[in-house]
Amino acid sequence: MLFHDRMDAGRQLGRRLAHLRGRDVVVVGLPRGGIPVAYQVARTLGAPLDVILVRKLGVPFQPELAMGAIAEGDVRVINAETRLMADIGPDELAAVEARERLELDHRIRRFRGARPRVPLAGRTVVVVDDGIATGATASAACQAVRAAGATRIVLAAPVAPPDRIGWLRRDADEVVCLHTPDRFFAIGTFYADFAQTSDDEVTDLLRRAAVLAPQAPTAAPAETHGTHGTATPGAAPNPPGREVEVDIPAVPVRLTGQLTVPEGAGGLVVFAHGSGSSRHSPRNRYVAEVLGAAGLATLLFDLLTPAEEIDRANVFDIGLLAHRLVDVTGWLRGQPGVSHLPVGYFGASTGAAAALWAAAEPGSRIAAVVSRGGRPDLAASKLAAVTAPTLLVVGGHDDLVIDLNRQAQARLRCENRLAVVPRATHLFAEPGALETVATLARDWFVHHMTLVAHRG
């Protein structure tokens, strides 16, 4: 496997495309799987994101095999070799195309709705997918973008068979592909997680990108050694505006994380999640991006190792999680470049209880705590000792968790607030819900970290 998931592939691809940063660029993704990849590319380049609607024309008896593709703007690409091999006649081709035209129109309405297309005329357009197999879909997308007036087209994908690259240069001015393995069977074999991307995820990412696009990106591409830059304990962390993978000592284990430090950062927010996959959580990553756009450094890391997470009891061992968080905070305060920053905690699930427990420790000096759909009640015995201003955010339809948060709030003696996001459930997956969480967290951290800076 070359990539953990599509988001990971997008971050790697964004680093490869760093030469486009600062230019008049638009990123367009092929739905559905190409949108998570394109989202990360757009964030890295500080470019607007849009969707390019293309439908594969699959061989009737083997739909996954493309004999062509259609795209917005009445673009039609036929792979004559595949059609001949499959013995597909004109009538069969026409029937497939008619069916796919109906689906194309449906998806245009589904994904774009009333939102206008991002103008492409006169601009460099990066066309992104999660991988290339036959290349018919990518070719149609490039032709559609050209028809819309793009002056330069860059086709970008994490993986593709080597024989497709030259063929695709007919339609794109530049083809960027991270890996071109000789043994190529299916795109999904190069991903650890290649779960199907849902329509809701596509529309959600497009909506998030629209919110974030006007703001300049805060993290420049990392210097890479192989796949990721690496910081070792005691080494200087990433320079301002950089992101880097870090390896953190937390006795008796080492924890992996991603540290991002924007230029002139005014604080550092450490993400704490009860599971062992915090740094890969798309919800945590989105909130981290919003915080980064506000000038806050972020550390996304895993409180548990993969082996530890297998035992579900560890997820609810709040003392264990809290002491890991204390160790990580101590490590951060010894790192040049971030040691001077006020530290805040963003906790989710049982990680919220761990954040409050850690903030209650003597000498913790935590500037602020935010809990997202968390279980602060699990740190009940420590809550009265918390001095950091605490924001508890819960979904309006998460009745049980609302009650538990109210009980926890009653034990707090510090400045605190309970914010209920209307019509949201536990994961804040409803339209606009996660954006509300991110905005609340951003404002809470910025306000209280600014106060700490002024006092200091």
ROZAZA-81050 format. One record per residue: z, x, y negated of N, C-alpha, C in turn. Coordinates in pm, whole numbers, plus 32768, in hexadecimal, padded with zeros to 4 digits. Atoms other than C-alpha are relative to their C-alpha. Last residue first. Example, Ala and Ser with C-alpha at 12.3 -4.5 7.8 and 13.67 -1.06 7.14 Angstrom:
// ROZAZA-81050
7FFA7FAE807782CA8557806A80497FB37F93;800080598077830C84CE81C28000805A7F88;
// end
This chain:
// ROZAZA-81050
7FF97F767FD38B77810171887FCF80647F9D;7F737FD47FF78BC87FB870E4800980938022;7FC97FFA80878A607F8970768092802E8000;803B7F8D804589DF7FE671CE8039800E7F74;7FC37F877FC98AD27EF572777FCC807A7FB7;7F767FF980328A637DD971908045807F8030;80097FD8808D88F67E2771DC808C800A7FC2;80137F6F800089497E1D734E7FF080347F73;7F827FBB7FE389E17CC573207FF080978006;7F96801C806088B97C2B726D807C8056801B;80227FBF808087AB7CD6733B806F7FEC7F9A;7FF17F6E7FF888547C7B74837FE480427F79;7F727FDF7FE788887B0B7432801480988000;7FB58015807C872E7AE07394809380278010;802A7FA18068867E7B7E74BE80567FF37F82;7FC97F7C7FDF87487ABB75BC7FDE80667F95;7F6F8005801186FE796C7515803F80898019;7FE580068090858E79C474F580967FFD7FE4;801C7F7C803985767A327661801F80037F6B;7F997FA27FD3862178F576DD7FED80887FBC;7F8680238048853B781C76098072805E8025;80127FD18089840878D2768E807D7FE37FAD;7FDF7F728000848F789777EC7FEE803D7F76;7F727FE97FE58497772177B0802580947FF9;7FB17FE28075834776FC770080918025801A;80477FCD8076829A76557824805F80117F88;80458068804A8393762479457FBC803A7F84;80907FF87FE683E577517A1E7FB17F997FB1;8042800C80828543777D798E7F68800C800E;80547F8B801485BE77F37AE57FB47FFD7F7C;7FBA7F817FF086E777057AF37FAB807A7FE0;7FB67FF17F84863E75D47A6180308090800E;80187F887FAE85D5759478FA80557FFC807D;8061801C7F9585BC743A785B7FE280798058;802280877FD1867574AC77217F958000806C;8090800E801786EF7616770F7FD37F798037;8040804C7F95886C760876F57F6D7FEC7FDB;80808038802B890D7718761F7FBF7FBC8078;804780387F8D8A81776176567F817FBD7FCB;8051807880178B0E784475467FC07FD78084;8056802D7F928C12795675387FB67F817FDA;80668057803A8CE67A2E74517FA17FD68070;80587FBC805E8DF47ABE75337FA67F997FBA;7FB67FF6807D8F157A0775D77FAC80447F94;80247F9380598E50798D770680537FFC7F80;7FAA7F8C7FE78F0478AF78027FE480737F9F;7F77802280278E7177667780805F80758013;7FF67FF680928D1678027793808F7FE47FD1;7FF37F7280248D4378357909801280117F6A;7F7D7FD27FD18D8A76C47942801780927FDB;7F9C8038805A8C6176697868808E802A8028;80027FB1807C8B887759792C80647FCB7F9C;7FC17F7F7FE48BEE76B97A75800580587F84;7F7080137FEF8BA1755E79ED804880848017;7FCA802280858A4B75C8796F80987FF18009;7FEE7F8180478A0A76707AC080337FE87F72;7F917FB67FC48A4575297B76801C80807FB2;7F7D803C801D896A74607A88807580508036;7FB37FB47F9D883675407A8980937FD87FF4;8003804A7F828754744479DB804E8046806F;7FCA8086801387A874C2787C80037FAB807D;806580688007876F762A78E5803F7F767FF8;8015804B7F83887B772978957F957F977FE9;80778055800988B0783C77927FEA7FBC8088;801B80387F7C8A0A78D677627F8B7F9F7FF3;8055807680048A2279B776307FE27FD4808E;8041802B7F848B437AAD76207FB37F7E7FEB;80368085801B8BCA7B7C74FE7FA57FD48074;808B800380308C6C7CAD75A67FD47F717FE4;80007FFF80938DE97CA075BD7F737FF97FC7;80827FDD803B8E0A7C3D772B800A7FF97F68;7FFD7F7680338F757C4877A07F7C802A7FC0;7FA87FF980768F977ACD77C68002808A7FC1;803F803680788E697ACE78AC8057800B7F83;801A7F9780648EF07BBE79B17FD77FC77F79;7F857FB5801B8F997ACC7AA67FEF80687F92;7F9A804E80478E7579D97A8E807A80527FDA;7FAD7F95803B8D697AD77AED80767FC37FB7;7FDD7FA57F938CC179E47BE0804E807A7FCE;7F83802D7FC28CCE78DF7ACA802E805D806F;7F907FB7803C8BC579AA7A1280867FD8803C;7F8480307FC68AC479247B0B8076804E7FC5;7FA77FAC7FB0897D794F7A55807A7FB88035;7FEE804D7F85885E787779DF80618043805E;806D80607FEB8815798D78E780147FB88084;800A802E7F7589527A3F786D7F907F998009;804A807D7FF089487B09772A7FF67FE08094;802480287F788A4A7C1476D37FB37F7C7FF9;801C808E7FEC8A7F7CCD758B7FD97FE98091;801A8044807E8AEB7E1D74F97FEC7F6B800F;807C804C7FF38B907EAF762F7FEC7FAA7F83;804E7FF9807D8C957FB875DD7F777FBB800D;808C801B7FDD8D117FD077487FA380097F87;805A7F9B80388E55807F76E67F6D7FE68018;7FCC7FB780758F297FAD77D07F9C806A7FD0;7FBE7F837FDD8E507EDE78C1803080487F81;7F6F800F800E8E077D7D7847804C8081801F;7FDF8004808F8C977DC9780980957FF57FE7;80117F7880348C767E317978802480057F6B;7F987FAD7FC38D077CE279EB7FFA808D7FC5;7F83802380458C247C2A78F6807680518035;800A7FD2808B8AEF7CDF797480817FE47FB5;7FEE7F6F80008B537CB07AE17FFE80377F72;7F727FE87FE78B7E7B3A7AA8801E80967FFE;7FBC8028807A8A237B2E7A0C80978016800E;80007F90805D89997BF97B2F80447FDE7F7D;7F7E7FBE7FF58A027ADC7C13800A807D7FA7;7FC4801F7F7F88D97A187B8C808A80428009;8035807A7FC3884B7AC67A5A80407FEF8089;7FE3801A7F7388EB7BC479727FC37F7E802F;8044807F7FE688707C60782E800F7FE48096;801F80277F7589677D6C77C57FB87F7A8001;7FE7808B7FDF897A7E1A76727FDA7FE68091;802B80317F7C899A7F86760E80267F6E8010;7FA480687FCF89A6800F74A97FC77FC88083;8024808D801388C18141749480717FA3802E;7FC78034807D894282A4745E7FEE7F6A7FF0;7F6D7FFD7FF98911831775C780407FC27F84;7FCD808A7FFB87A582A675C480987FFB7FF8;8065805F802C86E283E07563802D7F708004;80337FE8808887B484D4762A7F947F997FDF;808D7FDA80088846843277637FD480147F70;800C7F6F7FFB89BF843777937F7280317FF2;7FBD7FC7807689F682D47721800380978001;80548011807688F38264781D803F80427F86;80717FA37FF589BB82F8793E7FA87FF87F83;7FCD7F7A801B8AF6824378CD7F9180688006;7FE77FF980918A3780FD78BE8033808A7FD8;80837FF3804189B281377A1F8010800C7F69;80367F7A7FE48B11817A7AA47F7B80167FB7;7FB07FA0804F8B9B804279F97FCA808D8014;802C800F808B8A7F7F727A8C804C80607FA4;80857FC080098AC97FF77BE97FD07FFD7F6F;7FE77F7080058C377F9E7BAE7F7D804F8001;7FCC7FDA80838BD27E3C7B53801680967FF7;806C800480628AF67E0F7C86803080307F77;80617F977FE18C087E827D737F9380067F95;7FC17F81801E8D0F7DA77CCA7FA180758018;80077FEA80908C237C7F7CCE804080847FD7;7F907FA480138BED7C907E448000802A7F6E;7F8F8048803A8B0F7B5A7E4E807D80577FF3;80318045807789C67C137E8480717FB87FB7;80017FA180708A7B7CFD7F727FD47FBF7F7E;7F787FF980388ACD7BDA80598004805E7F89;7FF4805A807289577BA38082808D80017FC2;7F7F80427FEC89417CD78162801B7FAA7F85;800E80487F8287CE7D2A814D80807FB38021;8020808B801E88097D857FE07FF07FAD807F;7F88804C802388BD7EC280457FE37F6D7FEC;7FAD800D7F87878C7F5080F9807C7FAC7FE5;803C80607FA286A97F057FD080547FEC807E;80707FC27FBA879F7FBB7EE77FC37F97805E;7FEF7FE47F7288747EE17E097F8680498036;7F717FEA7FE9889C7ED07C8F801D80238092;7FCE80497F8D87227EFB7C66809380238018;7FE07FB07F8B86AB7F677B1080397FA6806E;800A805A7F8E860C7EE979D0801B8054807D;7FF97FC27F7C86837FB578A77FFE7F918069;7FD5804E7F8B861A7F3E775080048058807C;801C7FBB7F8185F77FD375F380347FAB8073;7F907FDE7FAA86007EDB74D47FCF8049807D;7FCB7F7C801A85047ED373B8807A80278052;7F9E8008806D84BA7D5F73AA804380867FE4;804C801F807A837D7D8C7478805B7FF57F87;80447F86802D84587E37757B7FB17FEA7F81;7F9A7FA9803E85387D06758F7FC080807FCC;7FDC803F807F84077C2875CD806980547FB7;80707FEC805D83887D1976D680207FC47F77;7FFD7F74802D84DD7D24777F7F8F801C7F9D;7F967FF7806484E37BA6778D8006808F7FC8;802E8046807883927BAE783D806980097F91;80637FAD804484047CBA792E7FCF7FBD7F81;7FBC7F948046853E7BF979877F9D80557FB0;7FB3803B806C84717AC479D5804A806C7FB0;8058801E8072836C7B887A98804C7FC17F8C;7FFB808E802384837C1C7B717FA57FE37F8A;8080803F7FE384127D747BEA7FFD7F6C7FDA;80677FC28052852E7E347B457F757FC78019;7FFB8022808E862D7D407BCB7F8B80397FB3;80897FFB803285C67D5E7D377FFA7FE27F6B;802E7F778008870E7DB67DE47F76800D7FC4;80537FD67F8F87AE7C687D997FD780917FEF;7FB57FF47F8388D57C237CB67FAF802F8076;802380727FAB881B7C6E7B77804280148087;7FB080037F85888C7D4D7A5A7FDF7F82804D;8011807A7FB387A17DAD7940804C800A8083;80037FE27F7188197EBB78507FFB7F7B804B;7FD3806F7FAD87C57E8176E17FEB80258093;802E7FF37F7687B37FAF75FB803B7F908053;7F9E80217F9A87CE7F9F74817FC1800D8089;7F81801F803F871C7FE07338806E7FDD8062;7FB280697FBC85EB809173C780887FED7FBD;7F97802E8058852C816172C680587F93803B;7FE97FAA807483F3817D739C806C7FC27FA8;805F8009806F841880AA74D48025805F7F8F;7FC07FE6808284E0812776007F977FF77F92;806580098069848B80A4775A8045800C7F79;7FC77FF68086855D8109788A7F8E80007F9A;80687FE2806284E8809779E1803E7FF87F75;8015805B806F85DE80A37B007F8E802B7FA7;80807FEB8042863C81377C4F7FED7F9A7F91;8042807C802487A281537CCA7F82801E7FAF;80517FE98078884182767D827FAE7F837FE9;809180117FF3895C82337E757FBB802E7F81;80377F907FB48ACA82947EAF7F687FFA800F;7FBE7FDB7F828B0E829E7D8B801A7F848056;7F93806480008A21821F7C828044800D8087;7F937FF07FA0892883337C29806B7F957FED;7F7A8002803A87F782B17B70806B8014806B;7FB47FFA7F84868A83027BBD809180167FD8;7F877FAE7FFF85B3829F7A9780467FF38087;7FAD80217F8D844A82257A7E8079805F8000;7FFA7FA07F9383C38259792280567FC98070;7FB4803A7F92835B819877EF7FF8805E8076;80307FE57F7882F8823276A580517FB38067;807C80457FE8831081C675397FC98016808C;800C8084803E841982C874E77F767FC5801A;80037FF98091841783E875E37FF27F747FC5;80838009803D8477839777498009800A7F68;804B80777FE085CA840D77BD7F7B7FFF7FB5;8016805380778641857477A77FB07F868028;80787FDD804C86AC85F578FB7FF37FA47F89;7FE87F8F8057881585D879707F8780297FAE;7F7D8002804287BE84FC7A968014807F7FAD;7F957FE07FA3864785107ADB808480017FB6;7F927FBD8045853B84607A16806D80198066;7F7D80037FC083F3840E7AC1806680497FAB;7FAF7F948034829D83AE7A39808A7FF6803E;7F9E801B806981EF82C47B25803580837FC8;8000808B802A80BC82B97C08805C7FE97F8A;801E805B7F92806784277C327FFF7F737FC9;800A7F977F9A811884DA7B187FEA7FB48082;7FF9801A7F7180E783F379F27FF880808050;803C7F8A7FC581378402788280117FF28097;7FAD7F907FD58195829E78377FAB80778026;80097FDF7F7380B981B477738052807C8023;807E7FBF7FE3813C8154761C7FFC80248093;7FF57F937FA0825A805E760B7F778039801C;7F967FA28023828D7F7F74E080098075805F;7FB57FDA7F8A81547EAE74DB806180707FDF;802B7F807FCC80F87E2D738080508023807C;7FA17F93801781457CC073547FCC8080803E;80017FD4808C80317BBF732B805B80767FE4;80747FB5802F7FF87BBA74A78006802B7F6F;7FE37F73801581587B5775147F8F804C7FBB;7F887FEE8052814479DE74F2801380927FD9;8020803480857FDC79C8756C807680117FA2;80537F9C804580367AAD768F7FDE7FD27F73;7FA97F92802A815079C276F37FB180687FB0;7FAD8032806D8063789876F6805C80707FCC;8057800D80747F62795377C680507FD27F86;801B7F798032807579BE78B67FA67FFC7F85;7F867FCB803B80F0785678DB7FE8808B7FC5;7FEE803E80847F9077CD790E807D80367FBB;806D7FD880597F5078C57A2780167FC77F74;7FE47F76802980A678927AC67F9480317FA0;7F93800180618070771A7AC68020808D7FCF;8038802B80807F1E77427B71806B80047F94;8010809080147FCD78037C867FBF7FE37F79;7FD7802380887F97796F7CE37FE37F6D7FE9;8061804680547F7F799A7E5C803C7FE17F77;7FF280927FFB80727A947EEE7FA07FC07F9E;807F8037802F7FEB7BF77EFA80037F68800C;7FEF8090801981387CAF7F157F7D7FCC7FC4;7F8D80287FAF81257E0A7FB380187F6A7FF4;7F8C803380477FC67E2B7F2580717FE38063;7FD27F9580587EA37EFF7FA5807A7FD87FAE;7FC47F967FAF7E637E1E80D0803780727FAB;7F7180157FE67E317CF87FE38042806D8050;7FB17FD880747CE37D7D7F6780957FFA801D;7FDF807280547C447D6580BF805B802F7F90;800E807A7FB17B9E7E5581B280187F837FAC;7FDF807480527B5A7F9880F57FE67F838052;7FE0806A7F9F7B5C80E581AA80357F877FB3;8075800F7FA87AAC81C780B080167F918066;7FF37FCD7F777BC1818F7FB27F827FE78052;807C80297FBD7B6181607E4380018035808F;80117FCE7F787CAB816A7D857F7E7FC8803B;7F997F9E7FDD7D0381487C167FE880408087;7FC0802B7F847BBE80A37BAB8062806B802C;7F867FB67FE97B2680B37A5180447FC7807B;7FB780397F9079BB80497A2680788059801C;7FA07FA47FC1791D808D78D380467FB68071;80167F7D803D77F27FF27826805A806A803D;7F927FD1805477FE7ECC79157FDE808A7FC8;7FCF806B805776DF7E0379AB806E802D7FA0;80738046803976077F0A7A56802D7F9B7F98;80217FC1808077407FDE7A827F827FC57FC2;7FC4804D806E77A57EE17B8C7FE4803F7F78;80468080800C76B57F777C8C80337FB27F88;80827FE7803D774080D67C517FB37F7F7FE8;7FEB7FCE808878A3805F7C967F7B80157FB9;8011806B806278537F817DC2800280367F70;808D802080107816809E7EBA7FE67F937F99;804B7FA280557973812A7E817F6F7FD97FE9;804A7FA67FA97A297FF57F047FA580597FAC;808680317FE17B117F6C7DF77FC0805F8064;803A7FCA7F867C7C7F8C7D857F787FC18019;7FAD7F9D7FBC7D4E7F5F7C4B7FBB80428076;7FBF80397F8A7C3B7EB87B828054806B8043;7F8B7FB67FCF7B9E7EF07A2D803E7FB68075;7FD380487F897A467E9179A7806F80528040;7FBC7FA87FA27A1A7F16784680317FAA8073;7FB7803F7F9179197E5C77788039806C8059;7FE47FA07F95789D7ECB762280567FBC8069;80537F8A801777F57E0075108016806C8069;7FB47F827FF978797CB3758B7FA380767FEB;80117FA78072779E7B937511804F80818002;7FA9802D806D77FB7A6C75EE800180617F8B;803F8073804176CE7AB376CD80527FCC7F8A;80717FCC804E77617C0977177FBC7F8F7FB3;7FC57FBE807578A97B6577807F9180377FA6;7FCF806A805877EE7A7C786A803A80397F7F;8075803E803F772D7BA178FC80297F907FA1;80367FA38063786F7C6079387F887FC47FB8;7FA57FFD8072790C7B3379E47FCC805B7F92;8013807B804C77DC7B037AC280597FFE7F84;80827FF9804177EB7C6F7B2F7FE87F867FA9;7FF17FA5807179607C587B777F7D800C7FB2;7FAF8043806579277B277C51800F80577F84;804E806D803B78097BCB7D0E804D7FBA7F91;80267FE5808A78C37D137D437FB57F8E7FBD;80937FFB800978CC7CF97EBD7FD080227F75;80317FF97F767A3E7D597ED27F68800C7FFD;808E80237FF37AD97DA67D7F7FD980108092;80497FAD7FA37C4C7DA27D3B7F717FD18007;7F9C7FBB7FAF7D587CF67C6A7FC18059806A;7FE2804D7F877C577CA47B5F8064804E8052;7F9D7FD17F9E7C2C7D1879F780097FA08076;800280687F987B0E7D0378FB805580328074;7FD77FC87F7F7B5A7DDD77CB800A7F8B8063;7FBF80607FA77A967D68769C801D80448085;7FF87FC67F7A7A3B7E4B757980507FA08057;7F857FBD7FD579EA7D71744E7FED80458088;7FEB7F85804A78BA7CFD738780778052802C;80747FC6804578CA7B9B740B8027807C7FB1;80267F837FC079F37B5E74F37F9180497FB4;80877FD180237AAD7A4B74397FE3808A803D;7FF07F8E805A7BE279D674FA7F7580357FE0;80127F7B7FC67B80788A7591801B806A7F97;80877FC580097C0E775774EA7FFB80878045;7FFD7F7E80447D4F76B4756C7F74803C7FFB;8038800E80867D19754675BE7FFC80857FB5;7FD9807B80457D48757F77307FBB7FF67F79;800D7FEC80907D0D76EA778A80297F857FB2;7FC77F8380307D8A76FA78EF7FFB800E7F68;7F797FE57FCE7D5D7596796A803E80797FBD;7FA1805D803E7C3275327894808F80208027;80077FE780917B70766878F480627FA67FB8;7FA77F8F801E7BEF763A7A567FFB80267F6D;7F7480297FF27B5874DF7A74805E80717FD6;7FE1805480737A08755779EC80937FD38003;7FFE7FAA80767A02766F7AEC80257FB17F84;7F7E7FBA80007A62757E7C04800C805B7F86;7F998064801D793B749C7BAF808980417FF8;800D8020808F785475C97B9E806A7F9A7FD8;7FB67F9C804C78DA763C7CF17FF47FEA7F68;7F7180127FE8786974FC7D99805280607FAB;7FD8807D80427712750D7CF980957FE88010;7FF87FEA809076EF767D7D5C802D7F827FB7;7F8A7FAE801D7744763B7EC8801180117F69;7F8B80547FE57647751F7EDC8081804C7FE1;7FF18060806E753975F07E30807C7FA98014;7FD27FB88076756E77107F24801A7F9F7F8D;7F737FDC7FE775537626804F803B80477F87;7FB1807A8007741375907FC18095801C8015;7FF08031808A737976E37F7580587F847FF6;80768036804173B6776D80D5801C7FCB7F75;7FDF8073805474D2784A814A7F847FD47FB4;806A80637FED74797934826980207F7E7FB7;7FC1807C7FD375C779EE82607F9C7F908018;7FB77FE37F8475197B418251803D7F81803A;80617FEC7F9674227ABF814F804480158086;804080807FE675347A3480727F9C800B8072;7FA280547FB675FD7B7580927FC27F7A8024;7FE97FC37F7D74D47C4D802D805C7FA98057;807080217FA774687B647F1480168036808E;800A7F887FAD75BA7B757E6A7F987FE3806C;801580157F7075867A647D667FF380878044;80207F817FBE76147A6A7C057FF47FE58096;800F800F7F6E761579337B297FD380858039;80237F837FBC768A792279BD7FFF7FEA8096;807080167FA4768577C679247FCE8081803F;807B7FDB80447766783678037F867FF5805A;80138048807D789F783A78D57F8180317FBC;7F9B7FE98068786E78DC7A277FE47FA77F88;8027803E807E77B978B77B73807180157F9C;7F968035805677D279927CA77FC27FBE7F87;801D8005808D77077A167DC980767FCB7FB3;80907FEB800976F17A2E7F437FD37FFA7F6E;8049802D807678667A617F577F6C801F800C;80707FA48013790F7A7580AC7FA97FCC7F8E;7FCE7F8780407A5F79C080977F9380677FE6;7FF2800C809279AF787580D68033807E7FBA;7F9D7F968016793878D48235801A800B7F6A;7FB47FF17F84786D77AF82C2806580717FFA;7FC1807B7FCE77F77740816A80568011807D;8055802A7F9077C078A280DF80427F868043;7FE57FD07F7A789478AD7FA57F9D7FCD8066;805380547FAC7813788A7E42800E8034808F;804C7FC27F94793279257D7F7FAE7F978049;7FEC803A7F7B799F78767C437FA580478063;806B7FDF7FA279D079217AF380207FBF8085;800C805B7F8E7AA378BD79C97F83801F8050;8090800D7FEF7B0479DA78E27FEA7FB18081;802F80117F777C6D79B278717F687FFA7FFD;803F80817FE57CF37A39772C7FD47FFF8091;8028801D7F767DDF7B4C76C07FBF7F768005;7FF8808D7FD77E0B7BE275657FCA7FEF808E;8079804E80157E3B7D5C755180157F6E8025;7FE5804C80797F6B7E3B75277F8C7FA87FDA;80627FE180687ED17F297625801E7FBA7F7C;80067F70801580007F2D770C7FA480247F8C;7F837FD6803D803E7DB976E57FFE80957FE1;7FFE802C808C7ECF7D6A7725807E802C7FB9;805F7FAC80487ECF7E3D786380017FDC7F6B;7FC17F7D8017800C7D8F78D97FA5805F7FB6;7F8E8013805B7F747C3778A6804180857FE1;80327FFD80897E2C7CA7794680707FF27F9A;802A7F7780197EDC7CF57A8F7FD5800E7F6E;7F897FAA800A7F967BA97A8B7FDE80927FE3;7FB58019807B7E4B7AFA7A33808280517FF8;80177F9B80667D727B9A7B3E80557FF07F84;7FBB7F827FE87E087AD27C5B7FED806A7F95;7F788002802F7DA4797D7BD2803E808C8007;7F97804A7FB97CDA799D7B197FD97FEF8093;803D805E7FA37BFF7AB67A95806E7FB5804A;7FDF7FF77F727C9F7B5D796D7FBA7F958050;801680807FBC7C1E7B9E780F801A80148095;7FF67FF87F6E7CA67CB477317FE87F748038;7FD0807C7FC47C2F7CC375C7800380168097;8011801D7F717C107E0E751180347F758020;8011809180067BDC7E7373A67FDC7FCE808C;8087802D80207C627FD373DB7FFD7F677FFC;801A7FF2808E7DCC804773C47F747FD87FD7;7F93802F80557DEE808775397FDF80187F6D;80308073804D7CA280B775E980697FCA7F9E;805F7FD080657CF4821976617FCA7F8E7FA9;7FBA7FE1807E7E268186770F7FA1802F7F93;80558030806E7D4980E9781C803980237F76;80837FC07FF57DE381B479387FA57FDB7F8B;7FF17F7380227F3E814F78C47F7A80498006;7FF07FF480907ED87FE378C5800E80917FD4;80868009803A7E5D80037A2A8006800D7F69;80477F857FE17FB2807C7A9D7F7580017FC1;7FC27F95804F80607F6179E57FBA8086801B;8027800C808C7F697E667A70803C806D7FAA;808A7FD1800C7F977EE07BD67FD27FFB7F6F;7FFB7F6F7FF181107EB57BB27F74803B7FF0;7FC77FCD807C80DC7D547B31800780998001;80687FFE80677FF17D0C7C53803580347F7A;80368085801580F27D727D587F9A800A7F8F;7F98805C7FD481907EAB7DEC7FCF7F717FF5;7FBF8049806C804E7F707DD2806C7FA6803A;80097FB5807C7FA3807C7EA4804F7FC07F8F;800080538078800080008000800080577F82;
// end
